[in-house]
Amino acid sequence: MAGENKEKLHINLHLYDTNLTVIINREEEKLYRDAGKMINDAVNTYANIFKNQKSDKEILYMALVDIALRYQRIEDRNDAQPYNDILDKLTSEIESALAK
């Protein structure tokens, strides 16, 4: 159990107007801090654009959608299924040709 404590780390993230304490794997600290910065940057961007026009809740939701869209675009670009289909077809054709 002592080994597990060495791998875990308590960090504080300041997100918009909230401080969060999270327990993370030590090797993921930079990822968490970068994610916090991304959230703050998105919220601040929308807060500046819609100053006095939108509620804090609406601004937070806009930032969530923005970040989710970024993630979805990356997921769509990394879709390997078309390549796997081509490789399966080529493998099948090669196996068929070798069987003759």
Protein Blocks (a to p, Z undefined) as FASTA:
>chain_A
ZZmmmmpccddddehjaccdddddfklmmmmmmmmmmmmmmmmmmmmmmgokacfklmmm
mmmmmmmmmmmmmmmmmpmklmmmmmmmmmmmmmmmmmZZ
